[in-house]
Amino acid sequence: MRRKVYTAAVGRLTDANGAIAIAASALFVQVPIEHFMKFGNKEQIDIAIADRASGGPSWRTGGHEVEVNP
């Protein structure tokens, strides 16, 4: 299993050879949920799981400390 994904993109004006308007890069690290179940804060994990089951924390304006992504 690959754990790391590095991605980069460049956005250009007008066409593929246009001036660069924006450049971005990101590193994503996949961590199995078992890691958080073993080493995480149980209370925060339970809140995140409940939020995910109910459609996510979108109703909470400030979010919370832990989120579970699909």
N, C-alpha and C positions, 0 to 999 in steps of 0.2 A: 504494500500500500504506500502510495506517495503521500507524504504529510505536508509538503510545502508546495505552494503554487505561486509563482512570480508572474506578474502580468504588467504590461506597459502599453500605453496607447498615445497617439498623437492626433490631435484634431487640427485640421487645416482649413483655411478660408477658401472659398469658391470652388476648388477642385483638389484632386490628389497631389498636385504640385504647388498648391497655394502656400501662402505664408502660414507658419505654425501659429495657431491661436491658443492652443492649450496642450500641455503634455502632462501625463499622469503615470504613476507607477504604484504598485501595491504588492505586498507579500501577505499571503493568507496561509495560516498554519492550521491544519486539521487536527483537532484533539478529540479522541474518542470520548463519548459521554461517560464511560466507565472511570476515566481519570477524575472527572469532577465528582462523581458519586463516591469515589474513594477519598479524595483529598479536599473536596469543596465544603462549603458551609451548608449543612443540611437544610437549614431554614430557608436560605436564599434559593437553593435548588428546588425545594418544594414550591416556592412562590413562582419561580420561572416555569416549572412544569404545569402548574395550574393555569398560569397566564396563557401558555401555549395551547393548552387544551380548550380554553375559552375563546380562542381566536387572537391571542396576543395582547400585549400591554398597550395597544393603541389608545385605549380609553384613559390611560394614566399619562398625564402631560409630562411628567419628569422621568418616566420610565422607572427602572430599578437597577440595582447593581449587577444582576445576572440575567441574561436572556438566552433562551434555547432556540437556535435556528433550525429550520427543517433540514 
